[in-house]
């Protein structure tokens, strides 16, 4: 039995190798189909992973409120009442808004206000631009930050606005490359801050920074909100300089009116995903009332936007996968057509084999094995091409790709299965040939 199978396999292999060009052209459909499946699955997996990485960066179940700075000019009606004038004023986004939201709206697990100041970091005659970010410890929990060394802010730091800071990993590399930064001082703007902690490095691509509108967290210096408000700037305070600037009549100068929002960002983490939209609507109404019907803020749900993008990419990947599957189907039809033509060309050969003792099963096995060898060789070439295509796309188009063993095994298994399925009809036709008619066939 084993010898008979080996003999039939050898005959099939010789027949395939005897027509190399035809075998290659027959296998093209399988080659392109397998390579397309692997490349498309790699692109889809890379897109899914990219979405997950972005969700991790913006946080889970977060609602983000950002201020809008928009100055509108118009004539003031001298007969307008004080009450009507009051309705046209907004104090901007403040820490009082954050406190109200936390105390009034249920279903909120954490709320993290941020104040961001563009400044410079100086140490040992080296200076570099950076951002000073005023936060509390909830910020690190909401954003998923971990400490590489040191500690977070304590109650004294937070309450009294002590001159302390936590630095990003890149700040440490640039200013403390050969020493331990903990306990050392670094000049941020015009203030010296004591380093109490260093954040673990976060790998963020330029694409993420652009798409999500986020910063390079590794280059930030973090201090407490009270430290920023007492030692640097409190934009919510009305100063003589601001009053003079507001009273200017030149439109060009009016456009220079500074940011009046005390906070630059307010991140609200909701306990349950199902509550995101509902809480966002309540926030919108609450802030509109507190800001005297002036919508000088925008509310967004990054996770919802990213998940919508994920669904869109999933549909797109499904379409691409369907196209790749059609390529495999076309390749299988090509194999069947060529094998049917091969049966007609080799009727006399079939008759001779039957005359010397070959059974119907031997003839059927020979032609099925030929179809399997074609699809098997096409599958191997297709796997190699698919991996190369995914690698080229990843490098040239800067699209992340993830090649999985599952996609390789799936596409290869489908290719071999197609050889069996579409080789069955030609094999059955060959096995059914009348040996006497076959020997007489010219």
DRENNU-974205 format. One record per residue (C-alpha): z, x, y; residue in one letter. Coordinates in pm, whole numbers, plus 50000, padded with zeros to 5 digits. Example, Ala and Ser with C-alpha at 12.3 -4.5 7.8 and 13.67 -1.06 7.14 Angstrom:
<gudos>
507805123049550A/507145136749894S/
</gudos>
This chain:
<gudos>
500005000050000X/501005027450243X/497935047450148X/495685017350211X/497245011850557X/496855048850639X/493195047950529X/492445017250742X/494235032951039X/492175065051003X/488945045150993X/490005025751307X/490895057751489X/487545073751399X/485705042951524X/487585043951855X/487035081351905X/483345078451813X/482775057252127X/485035073552386X/483215060452693X/483085024752565X/486735026852463X/487705039052810X/485705012152987X/487204985852757X/490714998452832X/490194998053213X/491444962353242X/494634971453055X/495035003453260X/494794985553593X/496924956653474X/499784978553347X/499705001453651X/499684971053882X/502674955553704X/504724987653724X/503794994454088X/504434958554199X/507774956354019X/508754990054171X/507884977754521X/509714944854462X/512834962354327X/512774986254621X/512514957154865X/515434939354696X/517554970854710X/516634975955075X/517804940655156X/521104946654974X/521624979155166X/521004960955494X/523454933355398X/526074959955327X/525454975155671X/525824942755866X/528654930355643X/529074900255418X/529564865055560X/529474877755919X/528574859356238X/527654882256527X/527994872356893X/526294894357152X/526364890357530X/523244882957733X/523034898858076X/520754877558290X/520994874358666X/519244844758833X/518684841559205X/518624809559410X/519624793559736X/523244782859767X/523694747559897X/526214748960182X/527274713160108X/527934720459742X/531524715359637X/533824741659501X/533794723859168X/530034725859137X/530154762659223X/532764768358957X/530474753958694X/527904780758769X/530254809558692X/530994826158361X/533584852758287X/531384866358010X/532384875057657X/536024886157660X/538924894357429X/540344860257525X/537304844357362X/538084864157047X/541724852857051X/540754816357106X/538244817056822X/540784832356585X/543504807356676X/541434775356693X/538614776956435X/539654775156067X/537854793455786X/537744827255964X/539124856655767X/538674884456025X/537414888256382X/536414921556527X/535674926956899X/533794958057015X/533354975557348X/530595001557354X/530295028257623X/527495053757652X/529135086957722X/529255123957632X/531345143257384X/532345178457491X/534135206457307X/533965244557319X/531175244657581X/529015222157362X/528045187657488X/526205158957327X/525535122657413X/527395097457199X/528885062657206X/532555054957250X/533405023057063X/536615003957132X/537764985356820X/540804976056616X/541404982256246X/539724949456149X/536434964656258X/536574990055977X/537384962655724X/534584939855840X/532024968055848X/533164983255519X/534025017655657X/536065042555456X/537995072755577X/536955107055458X/540215121455593X/543055112355827X/544255077055899X/543405045256089X/545115033756411X/548785023956390X/550584996856588X/551565020956867X/547965032656914X/546714996756931X/549434982457153X/549785010057413X/546215023457420X/547065058857314X/544535086857367X/543485088957001X/540175085156822X/538445083456485X/535155102256472X/531955097156275X/530895122456013X/528095137056226X/530495142656518X/532705162656281X/529725183256160X/528655191856515X/532015198456679X/534265208356388X/531845224756148X/534255251956034X/537665236356097X/539765205956018X/539425181156308X/542635161956235X/545125167856516X/542545185356737X/541415171657075X/537905163457186X/536735153457533X/535015119757543X/533715112257889X/536465123758126X/539315118057878X/540735140457606X/541315121657280X/543235133556977X/541355130656646X/543405111656385X/540665103456134X/537105110256015X/534905082955870X/532935087855550X/529235093755607X/526955063555602X/523315069455519X/521205048755757X/517425051455780X/515595049056111X/513965017355979X/517355000655935X/518435011356282X/515274996056429X/515184964056219X/518854955156245X/519504967456596X/522414988556478X/523615022756584X/523855055256397X/527525050356310X/527905086856213X/527505097156579X/530115072956717X/533625079856843X/536075051356782X/539195044256983X/541335013357041X/540224984857266X/543264989657488X/542395026457526X/538935017357653X/540214990157887X/543015011458039X/541545046558034X/537805040358072X/536415007158194X/537244970358201X/534054952358306X/535924919458334X/537874931358640X/536484923058982X/536454954159198X/535474960559559X/532354978559441X/531234948359239X/531834924659529X/529794946559762X/527024948859504X/526964911159457X/526764905059833X/523624925759871X/520654905059970X/517814926959843X/516344912859517X/515794948159391X/519454956559442X/520604923559290X/518874933358966X/521244962758943X/524234939558905X/526264954958622X/527214940458287X/530114916258351X/530904910657981X/534154926557869X/532934928357507X/529594941357381X/529844926057037X/532064901556853X/531844900656474X/533414871156293X/533844872555916X/533914838455748X/535884832955429X/533134813055251X/529344816055276X/528924778155281X/530834776355609X/528614800955799X/526264775655962X/529004750756040X/531274776556204X/528314790756398X/527644756156547X/531314751656638X/531324786156800X/528284777457007X/529864745657145X/533224762457206X/531784792257393X/529484770057598X/532494750257717X/534574781457788X/531654797657976X/531134767058199X/527894756058028X/526294790258083X/524784803857762X/525174841057837X/525574850157470X/523614847857148X/524944839256803X/523244852456490X/523974852956118X/522464885855991X/523124878255625X/521274844955644X/518324861555814X/518274889255555X/518534864755266X/515644844755411X/513684877155427X/514734883855068X/513424850054955X/510144856355135X/509784890054966X/510644874454629X/507804849354667X/505474877354775X/506524898554475X/505964868754244X/502414864854377X/501764902054330X/503184900553978X/500964870753897X/497914890054018X/498934919653800X/499404896353501X/495924881953557X/494594917853547X/496194922153205X/494704889053089X/491244899653207X/491744932753025X/492584914052706X/489454892452738X/487444924252787X/488864938752466X/487964906852275X/484414906752409X/483814943252321X/485334939051975X/483154908351909X/480114928652011X/481364957051791X/481534933351492X/477874924051539X/476914960951566X/478834970551252X/477934942351011X/476284966550771X/479344989350783X/481494959150696X/479244951050402X/479424986750266X/483244987250292X/483454954050106X/481004966549844X/483234996749767X/486334975349727X/487734967350074X/489424933650097X/489314908650382X/492764920150493X/491534956250511X/488604946550734X/490834924850957X/493444952350980X/490764977651080X/489514957251376X/492994946251488X/494074982651476X/491084992651689X/492054966751950X/495674978651941X/494615015251980X/492515006052284X/495324986352446X/497895012952345X/495935041252504X/495225019552809X/498925011552832X/499905048352832X/497375056853102X/498435025853297X/502115036053286X/501275070553423X/499035055553694X/501675029453786X/504345056153835X/501945077154045X/500925047254258X/504575037954322X/505345073954418X/502335075954653X/503185042654820X/506805053654867X/505795085955038X/502745075655240X/503725040455346X/507495047655360X/508165017355142X/511125021454904X/510175018254537X/512375017154229X/510725023553893X/512735007853613X/512555013953239X/512424976153195X/509144972853390X/507585001453190X/508634986952853X/507624951752958X/504144961153077X/503564984252782X/504774957852535X/502534931452693X/499554955252675X/500044961252300X/500614923952242X/497354916452421X/495614940352181X/496994921051885X/496294886452031X/492794892952159X/491864914851863X/492674887351614X/489484866551669X/487054896051626X/489044908251323X/488944874051162X/485194871651224X/484634906151072X/486734897750766X/484774865450712X/481394883050684X/479464877650358X/479094912150193X/475594904450055X/474374892550397X/476014922550560X/474284947550332X/470884931450407X/471584929850787X/469354951751006X/
</gudos>
